[in-house]
Every structure is written in C-alpha cells, then in structure tokens.
Amino acid sequence: MLTKDLLRISRAGGGYHPQFAAREHRPLAARVVGTYQGHVDETRGELEDALTDLERDADDFKLVRGFAALLERDATFETEAAIEPERARRAAFEAAEAVDVVTADERAMALVRAGESFGVSADDLERSFYADLDERQVLTEVDPRWDPDGLLAQYNLSLAQTALFDATELRVRSSDPNGLVSAVKRLRLMYEIRKRTENETSGDASNREVVVTGPTHLFRSTRRYGTRFARLLRTVASANAWHLEATIDDRGTERLLELSDDDPVGVPTADPVADVSFDSGIEADFAARFSDLDLEWDLVREPEPLATGTRVMIPDFSFEYEHASFRVFFEIMGFWTPEYVEKKLKQLEGLEEVELVVAVDESLGVGQEIAARDFRAIPYSGSVRIKDVVDVLREYERQLVAESAASLPGEIVPDDDVISLEKLANRHGVSVDALADVTVPEHDRIGRTLIRPTVIDALEEALDVGMDLADAESRLEEYGVSDSSAMLSRLGYRVEWDGLAGGTIVER
C-alpha cells in the first residue's frame, strides 16, 4: 500500500478511478530505480534532491513519490559518524559551557577540546553533531525486488489497495471463489456470500458474490483491519477472471470503485495470505489447542458452504465424527459490527437443517438470540474454552454411541480367533463404547482383546516361568496378541524387570 497522500484518483463522472501507471511510465520507473542505485553511499538529502528533479520532469509528482515509496522498503539508511551524534553534542555543549563561548574563536576552541576527549578532530566532531537527522543519513544499500516492469505492477497493485482502504463494502466475483473465500476467512474479514441469479451469472465465471465489510464500516476504523482488507486484493487479482465493486467513503461522499481483470492490477510477487492472521487469531488458538486433544472428532477448517436462503454461509470449522457420517459445524462470532451481527443472525434463521455450535463473544450479547434459533451458543471472552466445546461434543457422542449400539445385534461371533475391540468396532462402523452391551460368547475379553479359549490354552502351554520377556512377547505375537501385559496377567504371570535391558516372566 501507499500512503493516502500519494493516492492518484479521478472522480470523473462521479466515480472513483485509480490512475494506474501505464507502459509509457516504464522509463520513469527505470529512472527512479537508477536514482536509488546511483546514490548508494550518499545522504538521503542528496537522494531526495535527485528525486525532486525527477518529479519536475514527470506528469505527476505523486507517481515519482509512489515509485520511491516502494523502493524505500528495500533501501538501508544508516547514521555514519565518527562519534555517536548524541554524545558528540553533549560533549560540545559541556566544553562550550566551560569556555563560556561568545566568539567564533572560543567556539572553535571548545570543539577542539571536546574532540580531544574522543580522540577525533574538531571537524569530525562537528560533522557528527547531526548525522542522525533523516536527511543526513547515508544510503548504504539498496536491493530492489522489482525491475522497472515489476515496479509498475507493484505500483498499480499498491495504488488499488490504497484506494480500497476507504471502502465501506466490497463485492467480488472470481473464477476461483473457493480461493477467494478461503483468503477472506484467513484474513479474518467480515463477509457474506450471495448466490447470484441466472441472469446475473450470464457469461460470468462464478455464481457467488462475496460481500466483504470495509474498514470504514467498523465500530472504529482500524489500520490492522484496513491492511488485511487491502491485502485481499492480492488474492482477487491472482484469479484468471474477476470483477470487483467497492463503495468508497470519499470524505463523506459515497462513490463507486470498479476493477476487473481488464485493469492493470496483477500480483508481481508471491505474498502468502496464510501468514497474515490464522496463527495469531482466536480461531488459530482454538484449532491449536483442540488438535492437542485425543478425541474421536476430526477438526476441519472451512467445510463446504451451507445454504441459507439466497445467501451462502461457510462456518469456520466442522467436527467430523470418526465412527459415523456425522458432523457438527462450528462458528466463532468475534469482533463484529452490529450490522454484521444482525446479518449473521438472519443467516442462522435461514440455515439448512444442520447441527451448529456458535462460540459468541460475550460483548456481543446475542447468546440468547442464537439459542432461540435452536443452535448451541457457547459464550467466551478472550478465547474459546475448549472444555465448553468438548462438553457439547460429548453430548453428541453419547447420542451417537446409543444409536450405533442399538443398530448392533445382541450377540456377535467373529471368525477370528483373536481380534481387538478397535478392529471389531471398525468392522461394524461403530465406536468401541458401542460394544459395551454386546455379547461375544465364543471369546474371552482380555484387556482390549477378544480371544478364543483354545488360543488361551495354547498360550498357556507355550509360556513358562523363567522365560525371557522378549521371547514370551514373540510367542504372543505369533497368535496375534499384542497386549502382552493383560495376557500375561490372565495366565498368572508378572514381569520381573532387569533394569532397562528387559525382564523375565515369573509367577504372580
């Protein structure tokens, strides 16, 4: 982005049209790059003088300053002085006070004495006085990321981003709607998705329009949100086909900004959107903490869209139950505007029949309204409490276990001589808990393994007191028994450990 004072806009016809750089401006871009490269080891003041000369020759001085602002990010300026400026100034004033300077000769004498305290000449000391001022700092290095063509592209992208900073609303259609929505969510922008009619989509790549709340429409305008909002343009412009309309608050006057893939707005360099927000937001914090739990639910980010009237809603997460085709959607309502909250509540009213849990910031005060729409509401402040979410999932889990248990026969007779409970549960598509009331008459349950009595008898013959533990475990594995502790205990053995080297089985 550029600073707003560098914005070049035409308001012809009541619109809001960024004045993009064109091919004819390539020589100017090359001269600005060359000016930076030619002023290495010179002061910022000398560099700015040279840029001012370029401004006089340009059609618009803001264009030169825009190019320079982008190159400035790749330039390194340093204070070069024999003595750190603040120390030099302090020493000179102390020496002047001692001499009681009035005349030029007395001033020179004071500088000589101050310089002697640092072992430098009076001239070096004086040159150090204000070396830390911006205009006296030295350009020590410049490594532009862009050649002149790249600088033109970056300028146009930055100009459009700056123009969008004053948007109250953005409406985007893209040939890559999934990528667009994914970026919107990762940037934590407030949005909704509108399904377009057949007439509206005629000849268009997408049947969805993503409507994003602009930074000037918040409770208070924040630069962080505005920056994230502007960065969305990188994703928009990465699609093969796209069209964008933005309502701009132009100092109290509402204007329309339109851009499309026909405009010279591209993405000159990669800039991963994923780095922007997810690893530091409430959602990221929740996802990280939930992934540390060993639950029978898989957390999925950005599941498929849900229909809600003429709109589409994509919840933040879904919880997928491992033992059945069942999911619970999960939405986190955070720092939103009253209008956005109202839109969300209306979305919930028209939502298709799904299981939805909403974690709602207590400051929004809409928990009861969500509950009134037959959805679970979990209030939070600061961060979402994992326990509250897990408690809700446990309720679903108990219901699912009961349903799956009811679908099982009262008696199961596996063909296997040895089979684990997990394998038997998977075979029937249920959780292990669902097997609790099922009878397995031809097997004994030992630990979490079901074993026929004939196998138990064979293992009893195969093992003996004093056998090395490793040998005993090998014999158990030959029969498919992996839970050696439970089996040895059933056969009346325990392990007498020999340090870390291993052990011997003995009678209990």
C-alpha positions as CSV (number, residue, x, y, z in Angstrom):
1,M,0.0,0.0,0.0
2,L,0.9,3.6,-0.4
3,T,0.2,6.4,2.0
4,K,-3.0,8.2,1.2
5,D,-1.3,11.5,0.2
6,L,0.1,9.5,-2.8
7,L,-3.3,8.3,-4.0
8,R,-3.9,9.2,-7.6
9,I,-7.7,9.2,-8.2
10,S,-10.0,10.5,-10.9
11,R,-13.6,11.3,-9.9
12,A,-14.8,11.9,-13.4
13,G,-18.5,11.1,-13.8
14,G,-18.9,10.7,-10.0
15,G,-16.9,7.6,-9.9
16,Y,-13.6,6.7,-8.1
17,H,-11.0,5.7,-10.7
18,P,-7.4,4.9,-9.7
19,Q,-4.9,6.4,-12.1
20,F,-2.7,3.4,-12.9
21,A,0.8,3.6,-14.3
22,A,1.0,2.6,-17.9
23,R,3.6,1.3,-20.3
24,E,4.6,4.8,-21.1
25,H,5.7,5.3,-17.4
26,R,8.3,2.5,-17.6
27,P,11.2,4.8,-18.4
28,L,10.2,6.9,-15.4
29,A,10.2,3.8,-13.2
30,A,13.6,2.8,-14.5
31,R,15.0,6.3,-13.7
32,V,13.7,6.1,-10.1
33,V,15.3,2.6,-9.7
34,G,18.5,4.0,-11.2
35,T,18.4,7.1,-8.9
36,Y,18.4,4.9,-5.9
37,Q,21.1,2.6,-7.1
38,G,23.2,5.6,-8.1
39,H,23.1,7.2,-4.7
40,V,24.5,4.4,-2.6
41,D,27.0,6.0,-0.1
42,E,25.3,9.3,-0.4
43,T,22.9,11.0,2.0
44,R,19.2,10.9,2.0
45,G,19.1,14.6,1.4
46,E,21.1,14.2,-1.9
47,L,18.9,11.3,-2.9
48,E,15.8,13.4,-2.3
49,D,17.2,16.3,-4.3
50,A,17.7,13.9,-7.2
51,L,14.1,12.6,-6.9
52,T,12.8,16.1,-6.8
53,D,14.5,16.7,-10.1
54,L,12.6,13.7,-11.5
55,E,9.3,15.0,-10.1
56,R,9.7,18.2,-12.1
57,D,10.0,16.2,-15.3
58,A,7.1,13.8,-14.6
59,D,3.5,14.3,-15.5
60,D,2.5,13.8,-11.8
61,F,5.0,14.2,-8.9
62,K,2.9,11.6,-7.0
63,L,3.9,9.0,-9.5
64,V,7.6,9.5,-8.7
65,R,7.0,9.6,-5.0
66,G,4.9,6.4,-5.3
67,F,7.7,4.6,-7.1
68,A,10.2,5.9,-4.5
69,A,8.0,4.8,-1.6
70,L,8.0,1.2,-2.9
71,L,11.8,1.2,-3.4
72,E,12.4,2.8,0.0
73,R,11.3,-0.5,1.6
74,D,14.4,-2.2,0.0
75,A,16.8,0.6,1.0
76,T,19.0,0.7,4.0
77,F,19.9,4.1,5.6
78,E,22.5,4.3,8.4
79,T,23.9,7.0,10.6
80,E,27.6,7.4,9.7
81,A,29.6,9.5,12.2
82,A,33.0,9.4,13.9
83,I,31.2,9.9,17.2
84,E,27.7,8.9,18.2
85,P,25.8,12.2,17.5
86,E,24.1,12.5,20.9
87,R,27.4,12.0,22.7
88,A,29.1,14.5,20.3
89,R,26.5,17.1,21.0
90,R,26.7,16.6,24.8
91,A,30.5,16.9,24.8
92,A,30.5,20.0,22.7
93,F,28.0,21.8,24.8
94,E,29.8,20.9,28.0
95,A,33.1,22.2,26.5
96,A,31.4,25.4,25.4
97,E,29.9,25.9,28.8
98,A,33.4,25.5,30.4
99,V,34.9,28.1,28.0
100,D,31.8,30.3,28.1
101,V,31.7,30.6,24.4
102,V,30.9,34.0,22.9
103,T,33.1,34.4,19.8
104,A,33.9,32.2,16.9
105,D,37.4,31.5,18.2
106,E,36.0,30.4,21.5
107,R,33.6,28.1,19.7
108,A,36.5,26.6,17.7
109,M,38.5,26.1,20.9
110,A,35.5,24.4,22.6
111,L,35.2,22.0,19.6
112,V,38.9,21.2,19.7
113,R,38.7,20.3,23.4
114,A,35.6,18.2,23.0
115,G,37.1,16.4,20.1
116,E,40.3,15.6,22.1
117,S,38.2,13.8,24.7
118,F,37.2,11.3,21.9
119,G,40.5,11.4,20.0
120,V,39.0,13.0,16.9
121,S,39.4,16.3,15.2
122,A,37.1,19.2,15.7
123,D,35.9,18.8,12.1
124,D,35.0,15.2,12.6
125,L,33.2,16.0,15.9
126,E,31.2,18.8,14.2
127,R,30.2,16.5,11.3
128,S,28.9,14.0,13.9
129,F,26.6,16.6,15.5
130,Y,23.5,16.0,13.3
131,A,24.5,12.9,11.4
132,D,21.4,11.2,12.8
133,L,19.0,13.6,11.1
134,D,17.0,11.9,8.4
135,E,18.4,14.0,5.6
136,R,22.0,13.3,6.7
137,Q,21.6,9.6,7.0
138,V,23.5,7.6,4.3
139,L,22.0,5.2,1.8
140,T,24.3,2.2,2.5
141,E,22.5,-0.4,0.4
142,V,19.5,-0.8,-2.0
143,D,18.4,-4.1,-3.3
144,P,15.1,-3.6,-5.3
145,R,12.8,-6.5,-5.5
146,W,11.5,-5.3,-8.8
147,D,12.8,-4.3,-12.2
148,P,11.0,-1.4,-13.9
149,D,8.2,-3.6,-15.2
150,G,7.8,-5.2,-11.7
151,L,7.8,-1.8,-10.1
152,L,5.0,-0.7,-12.4
153,A,3.0,-3.8,-11.5
154,Q,3.6,-3.3,-7.8
155,Y,2.7,0.4,-8.0
156,N,-0.7,-0.4,-9.6
157,L,-1.5,-3.1,-7.1
158,S,-0.5,-0.7,-4.2
159,L,-2.5,2.1,-5.7
160,A,-5.6,0.0,-5.9
161,Q,-5.0,-1.3,-2.3
162,T,-4.7,2.3,-1.0
163,A,-8.0,3.2,-2.8
164,L,-9.8,0.3,-1.2
165,F,-8.7,1.4,2.3
166,D,-11.6,3.8,2.4
167,A,-14.2,1.2,1.3
168,T,-17.3,0.6,3.3
169,E,-18.2,-2.5,1.3
170,L,-16.5,-4.7,-1.3
171,R,-18.4,-7.0,-3.7
172,V,-16.2,-9.5,-5.5
173,R,-16.8,-12.2,-8.1
174,S,-14.0,-14.5,-9.0
175,S,-13.3,-17.6,-11.2
176,D,-11.7,-19.0,-8.1
177,P,-14.5,-18.5,-5.5
178,N,-13.1,-21.1,-3.1
179,G,-9.7,-19.5,-3.0
180,L,-11.3,-16.1,-2.5
181,V,-13.5,-17.3,0.4
182,S,-10.5,-19.1,1.9
183,A,-8.5,-15.8,1.8
184,V,-11.3,-13.8,3.3
185,K,-11.6,-16.2,6.2
186,R,-7.8,-16.3,6.8
187,L,-7.7,-12.6,6.8
188,R,-10.5,-12.6,9.3
189,L,-12.6,-10.2,7.3
190,M,-16.4,-9.8,7.9
191,Y,-18.2,-11.2,4.9
192,E,-21.2,-12.9,3.5
193,I,-21.7,-14.8,0.3
194,R,-24.6,-14.1,-2.0
195,K,-25.9,-16.6,-4.6
196,R,-26.5,-14.8,-7.9
197,T,-29.4,-15.4,-10.2
198,E,-29.1,-17.0,-13.6
199,N,-29.4,-13.6,-15.3
200,E,-26.7,-12.1,-13.2
201,T,-24.3,-15.0,-13.9
202,S,-24.7,-15.0,-17.6
203,G,-21.2,-15.2,-19.1
204,D,-19.7,-15.0,-15.7
205,A,-17.2,-17.4,-14.1
206,S,-18.8,-17.6,-10.7
207,N,-22.4,-17.9,-9.3
208,R,-21.3,-16.5,-6.0
209,E,-20.6,-12.9,-5.0
210,V,-18.5,-12.4,-1.8
211,V,-19.6,-9.2,0.0
212,V,-16.9,-8.0,2.4
213,T,-17.4,-5.3,5.1
214,G,-14.9,-2.5,4.5
215,P,-12.6,-0.9,7.1
216,T,-14.6,2.3,7.3
217,H,-17.7,0.5,8.3
218,L,-16.5,-0.8,11.6
219,F,-17.2,0.4,15.1
220,R,-14.0,2.3,14.7
221,S,-11.7,2.3,11.7
222,T,-8.6,0.2,12.5
223,R,-5.4,0.1,10.4
224,R,-5.0,-3.6,11.1
225,Y,-8.3,-4.5,9.6
226,G,-7.8,-2.0,6.7
227,T,-4.4,-3.5,5.9
228,R,-5.9,-7.1,5.9
229,F,-8.8,-5.8,3.8
230,A,-6.4,-4.3,1.2
231,R,-4.3,-7.4,1.1
232,L,-7.3,-9.3,-0.1
233,L,-6.8,-7.7,-3.5
234,R,-3.7,-9.8,-4.0
235,T,-5.9,-13.0,-3.9
236,V,-8.6,-11.4,-6.0
237,A,-6.1,-10.3,-8.7
238,S,-4.5,-13.8,-8.7
239,A,-7.6,-15.3,-10.3
240,N,-7.9,-15.7,-14.1
241,A,-11.2,-13.8,-14.2
242,W,-12.5,-11.4,-11.5
243,H,-14.7,-8.3,-11.0
244,L,-14.8,-6.1,-8.0
245,E,-17.1,-3.3,-7.0
246,A,-16.4,-1.2,-3.9
247,T,-18.4,1.5,-2.2
248,I,-15.9,4.2,-1.2
249,D,-16.4,6.8,1.5
250,D,-14.7,9.7,-0.2
251,R,-14.7,12.3,2.6
252,G,-18.4,11.8,3.2
253,T,-19.4,11.3,-0.4
254,E,-20.2,7.7,-1.5
255,R,-18.5,6.7,-4.7
256,L,-18.2,3.5,-6.7
257,L,-14.9,1.9,-7.5
258,E,-14.9,-0.8,-10.1
259,L,-11.9,-3.0,-11.1
260,S,-11.6,-6.2,-13.1
261,D,-9.0,-8.4,-14.7
262,D,-9.1,-5.9,-17.6
263,D,-7.3,-3.4,-15.4
264,P,-3.5,-3.4,-15.0
265,V,-3.7,-4.9,-11.5
266,G,-1.6,-8.0,-11.0
267,V,0.5,-9.7,-8.4
268,P,4.2,-9.2,-9.2
269,T,5.4,-11.3,-6.3
270,A,4.0,-14.1,-4.2
271,D,2.8,-13.0,-0.8
272,P,1.3,-15.8,1.2
273,V,-2.0,-14.8,2.7
274,A,-1.8,-17.6,5.2
275,D,0.9,-15.8,7.1
276,V,-1.4,-12.9,7.9
277,S,-3.7,-14.0,10.6
278,F,-4.6,-17.6,11.3
279,D,-1.6,-18.4,13.6
280,S,-2.5,-15.4,15.9
281,G,-6.3,-15.3,15.9
282,I,-8.9,-16.8,18.2
283,E,-9.6,-19.4,15.5
284,A,-5.9,-20.4,15.3
285,D,-5.6,-20.6,19.1
286,F,-8.7,-22.8,19.3
287,A,-7.5,-25.1,16.4
288,A,-4.1,-25.5,18.0
289,R,-5.5,-26.4,21.4
290,F,-8.1,-28.7,20.0
291,S,-5.6,-30.6,17.9
292,D,-3.7,-31.5,21.1
293,L,-6.7,-33.5,22.4
294,D,-7.2,-37.2,21.6
295,L,-10.8,-37.1,20.7
296,E,-12.9,-39.1,18.3
297,W,-13.6,-36.0,16.3
298,D,-11.6,-34.5,13.4
299,L,-11.5,-30.8,13.2
300,V,-11.9,-29.5,9.6
301,R,-11.4,-25.9,8.7
302,E,-13.7,-24.1,6.3
303,P,-16.0,-27.0,5.4
304,E,-18.4,-26.9,2.4
305,P,-20.8,-23.9,2.1
306,L,-24.2,-24.1,3.8
307,A,-27.3,-22.7,2.0
308,T,-29.1,-20.0,3.9
309,G,-31.9,-18.5,1.8
310,T,-30.4,-16.6,-1.1
311,R,-27.0,-16.5,0.8
312,V,-24.3,-18.9,1.5
313,M,-22.5,-19.4,4.8
314,I,-19.2,-21.1,5.3
315,P,-18.7,-21.9,9.0
316,D,-15.2,-21.6,10.5
317,F,-14.9,-25.3,11.3
318,S,-16.7,-28.6,11.4
319,F,-16.2,-31.5,13.8
320,E,-16.3,-34.8,11.9
321,Y,-17.2,-37.9,14.0
322,E,-14.7,-40.7,13.3
323,H,-17.2,-43.6,13.5
324,A,-20.2,-42.3,11.6
325,S,-21.1,-39.8,8.8
326,F,-21.9,-37.1,11.2
327,R,-20.7,-33.6,11.6
328,V,-21.2,-30.5,13.8
329,F,-20.5,-27.1,12.3
330,F,-18.7,-24.6,14.5
331,E,-18.8,-20.8,14.1
332,I,-16.8,-18.3,16.1
333,M,-18.5,-14.8,16.4
334,G,-15.9,-12.3,17.4
335,F,-15.4,-8.6,17.0
336,W,-18.2,-7.7,14.6
337,T,-20.3,-4.7,13.8
338,P,-23.9,-4.6,14.9
339,E,-25.0,-4.7,11.2
340,Y,-22.8,-7.8,10.6
341,V,-24.1,-9.5,13.8
342,E,-27.6,-8.8,12.6
343,K,-26.8,-10.3,9.2
344,K,-25.3,-13.4,10.8
345,L,-28.4,-13.9,12.9
346,K,-30.6,-13.7,9.8
347,Q,-28.3,-16.2,8.1
348,L,-28.9,-18.6,11.0
349,E,-32.6,-18.2,10.7
350,G,-32.5,-19.4,7.1
351,L,-29.8,-22.0,7.6
352,E,-30.5,-25.5,6.3
353,E,-31.1,-28.2,8.9
354,V,-27.6,-28.8,10.4
355,E,-26.0,-29.2,13.7
356,L,-24.3,-25.9,14.5
357,V,-22.5,-24.6,17.6
358,V,-21.7,-20.9,17.9
359,A,-19.0,-19.6,20.2
360,V,-20.0,-16.0,20.7
361,D,-18.1,-13.2,22.2
362,E,-19.8,-12.1,25.4
363,S,-19.6,-8.5,24.5
364,L,-21.9,-9.1,21.5
365,G,-24.7,-10.1,23.9
366,V,-26.5,-12.3,21.4
367,G,-26.1,-15.7,23.0
368,Q,-29.9,-16.0,23.8
369,E,-30.8,-15.0,20.3
370,I,-28.7,-17.8,18.9
371,A,-30.1,-20.3,21.3
372,A,-33.6,-19.1,20.3
373,R,-32.7,-20.3,16.8
374,D,-32.1,-23.8,18.1
375,F,-28.3,-23.6,17.9
376,R,-25.9,-24.2,20.7
377,A,-24.3,-21.0,21.9
378,I,-21.1,-21.0,23.9
379,P,-20.1,-17.6,25.3
380,Y,-16.5,-16.7,25.5
381,S,-14.3,-13.8,26.5
382,G,-10.8,-13.5,25.1
383,S,-10.5,-17.1,23.9
384,V,-12.9,-20.1,23.4
385,R,-12.8,-22.5,26.3
386,I,-12.0,-26.0,24.9
387,K,-13.8,-27.7,27.8
388,D,-17.1,-26.0,26.8
389,V,-16.8,-27.3,23.2
390,V,-15.8,-30.8,24.3
391,D,-18.7,-31.0,26.7
392,V,-21.1,-30.3,23.8
393,L,-19.3,-32.8,21.6
394,R,-19.6,-35.4,24.4
395,E,-23.4,-35.0,24.4
396,Y,-23.5,-35.7,20.6
397,E,-21.1,-38.6,21.2
398,R,-23.3,-40.2,23.8
399,Q,-26.3,-40.0,21.4
400,L,-24.3,-41.4,18.5
401,V,-23.0,-44.3,20.7
402,A,-26.5,-45.1,21.8
403,E,-27.8,-45.1,18.2
404,S,-24.9,-47.2,16.9
405,A,-25.3,-49.7,19.8
406,A,-29.0,-50.0,19.0
407,S,-28.0,-51.0,15.5
408,L,-25.8,-53.9,16.6
409,P,-27.1,-57.4,17.3
410,G,-27.1,-58.5,20.8
411,E,-24.5,-61.2,20.1
412,I,-21.5,-61.2,17.8
413,V,-19.4,-64.2,16.8
414,P,-16.2,-63.1,15.0
415,D,-14.5,-65.7,12.8
416,D,-11.1,-64.5,14.2
417,D,-9.5,-66.5,17.0
418,V,-8.0,-63.2,18.2
419,I,-9.4,-59.7,17.5
420,S,-9.0,-56.4,19.2
421,L,-12.0,-54.4,20.3
422,E,-11.0,-51.5,18.0
423,K,-10.9,-53.8,15.0
424,L,-14.2,-55.3,15.8
425,A,-15.8,-51.8,16.3
426,N,-14.3,-50.6,13.0
427,R,-15.7,-53.7,11.3
428,H,-19.2,-52.7,12.4
429,G,-18.6,-49.0,11.9
430,V,-19.1,-48.0,15.5
431,S,-17.0,-46.8,18.4
432,V,-15.6,-49.2,21.0
433,D,-18.1,-47.8,23.5
434,A,-21.0,-49.0,21.4
435,L,-19.8,-52.6,22.0
436,A,-20.3,-52.3,25.8
437,D,-23.6,-54.3,25.9
438,V,-22.8,-56.7,23.1
439,T,-22.2,-60.4,23.9
440,V,-19.3,-62.2,22.2
441,P,-20.0,-65.8,23.5
442,E,-17.1,-67.7,21.9
443,H,-14.4,-65.3,23.1
444,D,-13.0,-64.2,26.4
445,R,-12.2,-60.5,26.7
446,I,-8.6,-59.9,28.0
447,G,-7.8,-56.3,28.2
448,R,-8.9,-54.8,24.9
449,T,-8.6,-58.1,23.0
450,L,-11.1,-60.9,22.4
451,I,-9.5,-64.4,22.4
452,R,-11.0,-67.9,21.9
453,P,-10.3,-70.2,24.9
454,T,-8.4,-72.6,22.7
455,V,-5.9,-69.9,22.0
456,I,-5.6,-69.1,25.7
457,D,-4.9,-72.8,26.4
458,A,-2.3,-72.9,23.6
459,L,-0.5,-69.8,25.1
460,E,-0.6,-71.4,28.5
461,E,1.4,-74.3,27.1
462,A,3.8,-72.1,25.2
463,L,4.8,-70.0,28.1
464,D,6.7,-71.0,31.2
465,V,8.2,-69.5,34.3
466,G,11.7,-68.0,33.8
467,M,11.1,-67.2,30.1
468,D,12.7,-64.1,28.8
469,L,10.1,-61.4,28.3
470,A,11.1,-60.7,24.7
471,D,10.7,-64.4,23.9
472,A,7.3,-64.5,25.6
473,E,6.1,-61.5,23.7
474,S,7.2,-63.1,20.4
475,R,5.1,-66.2,21.2
476,L,2.1,-64.0,22.0
477,E,2.5,-62.1,18.7
478,E,2.6,-65.4,16.8
479,Y,-1.1,-65.8,18.0
480,G,-1.9,-62.2,17.2
481,V,-1.9,-60.9,20.8
482,S,-0.3,-57.5,21.1
483,D,-1.5,-56.6,24.6
484,S,1.1,-58.7,26.5
485,S,0.6,-57.2,29.9
486,A,-3.1,-58.2,30.1
487,M,-2.5,-61.7,28.6
488,L,0.4,-62.5,31.0
489,S,-1.7,-61.3,33.9
490,R,-4.5,-63.6,32.8
491,L,-2.1,-66.6,32.6
492,G,-0.8,-65.9,36.1
493,Y,2.4,-64.2,35.3
494,R,4.1,-61.0,36.1
495,V,7.4,-59.5,34.8
496,E,10.5,-59.3,37.0
497,W,12.4,-56.4,35.4
498,D,16.1,-56.4,34.9
499,G,16.9,-52.7,34.6
500,L,16.3,-51.3,31.2
501,A,17.7,-54.5,29.5
502,G,14.4,-56.5,29.7
503,G,12.8,-58.9,32.1
504,T,11.7,-62.4,33.0
505,I,8.2,-63.7,33.5
506,V,7.6,-65.2,36.9
507,E,4.5,-66.4,38.8
508,R,2.4,-63.7,40.3
